[in-house]
Amino acid sequence: MPLHTDVVRWWHEVGGDAVAFGSDAHEPTLVGHGFDEAAAMAESYGFRPGRTAHDLWRQ
């Protein structure tokens, strides 16, 4: 289940400085499913990717 936007909005409002993404897919074809949508949501709240794909996204 994807993370609800209210959680990311709340985290941003209380001063959270970073987010991370994970995937617990039980089928190889579903690993990373929804990443583009999650990244867009994080970016809409001011979080930006780190230097590598594995870094935290920070404000």
Backbone torsions as a table, in degrees:
resi	resn	phi	psi	omega
1	MET	NA	131.4	179.9
2	PRO	-69.6	153.1	177.3
3	LEU	-68.0	133.3	-178.7
4	HIS	-72.5	142.8	-178.7
5	THR	-60.1	-28.4	179.0
6	ASP	-61.0	-34.2	-179.7
7	VAL	-68.2	-44.5	179.9
8	VAL	-67.5	-40.4	177.2
9	ARG	-60.9	-46.9	178.6
10	TRP	-59.5	-45.8	-178.5
11	TRP	-59.4	-42.4	177.8
12	HIS	-63.3	-45.8	-177.3
13	GLU	-63.6	-34.2	-178.5
14	VAL	-88.1	5.3	174.9
15	GLY	94.8	13.3	176.0
16	GLY	-56.3	133.2	-173.7
17	ASP	-103.8	-3.9	-178.4
18	ALA	-156.3	152.6	172.1
19	VAL	-132.4	157.3	177.1
20	ALA	-133.2	156.5	179.6
21	PHE	-115.4	148.2	176.6
22	GLY	-146.6	166.1	178.8
23	SER	-141.7	125.5	178.6
24	ASP	-114.4	38.1	-178.6
25	ALA	-58.5	143.6	178.2
26	HIS	-100.9	2.0	175.5
27	GLU	-131.9	132.7	-178.2
28	PRO	-53.3	-34.1	-178.3
29	THR	-70.8	-12.7	-178.9
30	LEU	-102.2	-1.2	178.4
31	VAL	-62.3	126.7	179.7
32	GLY	81.3	4.1	179.8
33	HIS	-59.4	129.0	179.0
34	GLY	86.5	4.9	-177.6
35	PHE	-61.4	-42.8	-178.3
36	ASP	-59.6	-41.7	179.3
37	GLU	-67.3	-41.4	178.9
38	ALA	-64.9	-41.4	179.1
39	ALA	-64.0	-41.9	178.8
40	ALA	-63.2	-40.1	179.0
41	MET	-63.9	-46.5	179.5
42	ALA	-60.5	-43.8	179.8
43	GLU	-63.6	-33.9	-179.5
44	SER	-65.5	-20.1	177.4
45	TYR	-103.0	12.2	173.2
46	GLY	93.1	3.5	177.7
47	PHE	-83.0	140.7	-179.0
48	ARG	-127.3	147.8	-178.9
49	PRO	-65.7	152.8	175.5
50	GLY	-77.3	-167.8	-177.6
51	ARG	-69.7	-28.3	179.3
52	THR	-125.5	167.2	-178.3
53	ALA	-64.4	-18.2	-176.7
54	HIS	-98.3	-4.6	179.5
55	ASP	-73.3	158.5	171.5
56	LEU	-66.1	150.3	171.5
57	TRP	-90.4	127.0	-174.9
58	ARG	-121.2	162.3	176.1
59	GLN	-86.7	NA	NA
